[in-house]
Amino acid sequence: MIALDTNILARYLLNDSPAQADIAEKLLHGTEPCTAPITVFLELVWVLESCDCERVEVAKSIRLLCGLENFKPQNLDALAYALHWYEGGMDFGDAVHLAMSAKETGFKTFDKAFVKTAKTLAAYPDVQIP
């Protein structure tokens, strides 16, 4: 299995460099299975948002990638929770931090907006200000 960087996934989704998009497509639809760490998705969301993609487009793009037969993201369960919370209004980075902490008893932060959003979405573990 080969791991792919953010720029491969971004070129595939944005098709803003046709030659690189073609290479990315061949990788993602080739014979060798592909993966990407959840940190690549953190960066990918930032790239897509910086290209003026709306939250719904970003989520759709990540789901498209996750649905590819040859592509199996690492930490898929955490990515799915993070994506769900992101669609509900949580910052994607915060959502990933929380999803990767799912087995912990709580999550402490000074970020009041994060706490409020997490409580609204009934996210877990429980997010609190210390």
N, C-alpha and C positions, 0 to 999 in steps of 0.2 A: 504494500500500500504506500502511496506517496502523499505527502502532506503539501497542501497548496497555500501560498501566501495571499494576502489581501488583494494585491494587484492583479493576480490571476482571476480571482472571483469578480473583482470590480470590472475588469475588461470584458469578461463574459456578460455581465449584467448591463453594463453601460454601452458597450459596443462603440466606445469613443476612439478606439484605435483599431481599425478593421484587421490589420495584420495580427496584432496581439489577441484580439477577440477570437480570431480563427484558431490560434494556438490554444487558447483557453478552452474553446469548445472541443477541440480534439482531445485535450487532457480529460475534460469532464465527461466526455462520451466515449473515451477510449477503452482499451481492454484491461488496463491496470486500475484497480480501485483507488479512489482518492478520498482524502479526509482533510480536515482543517481544525486546528485547536479553537477553542471558544474565544481566545484572544484575537484571532483573525476576524471573528464576527464583531467584536468590539470595534476594531478599526474599520471594518467594512461598513458598519452603520454610520460611523463618523464620515467616511468618504461619501456614501450615498446622500446623507443629509447635507453635506457641503456642496453637493451637486444639485441642491434644491429638490431632492426627492422628498415627497411628503411621507409621513409616518406610515400611512397605509401602503404606499408603494414600497417602502423599505421592508415592511413585514411580508408583503407579497413576494418580493425578490428573495428573501431568506427562505420562505416556504418553497419557492421554485427550486432553489439549490438543494434543499433537504429532500425534495421529491425526486431528484435525479437518481436513476438506478445505480450509477457508478460512484456516487458521492455519499459518504457516510461521515457526518461531522462528529468530532469527539464531544463527549459530554452532551449527547443529544437531549437527554431529559432536562438538564439544566438549561440548555438553549431553548427548549420548548417553553419552559416556565418563564424565562427571561423575555422571550418574544411575546408571550401572552400578557405579561405585566407591562411591557413596552407599548403594546397596542392599547392598554388601559390608561396610558398617560405617564408611566414611570420612565425616567431616563434609562436608556438601554444599559449604560455602565452600571448604574445602581441595581438594575434588574439582574444583571449577570452576577454582581457581587452577592446579592441575596440568594439567587438560585444556587450558586456554588457553596453557599453556607446552609443549605437546606437541612443538613443533619445536625446542625448546632441548635442549642436551646434558645438562642436569641441573637440579635444583631444590634449593636450599639452604634449610634452616629450622632453628630451634632447638626445634621442636615434636617431641619424641621419640615421642609417640603417633601423630602424622601419619606419621613415618618408618616406624614399626612397621606401621601399617595399610597404607601404600603398598607396603611390601615383601611383606606377606601377600597382597595383591591383585595383585602383579606389575604395579603401575601404572607408567606412564612419563610423563615422563622419570624417571630414577632420583632418588629423594628421599634427601637426606643431610643430616646435621648438619655444618656447616663445621668 
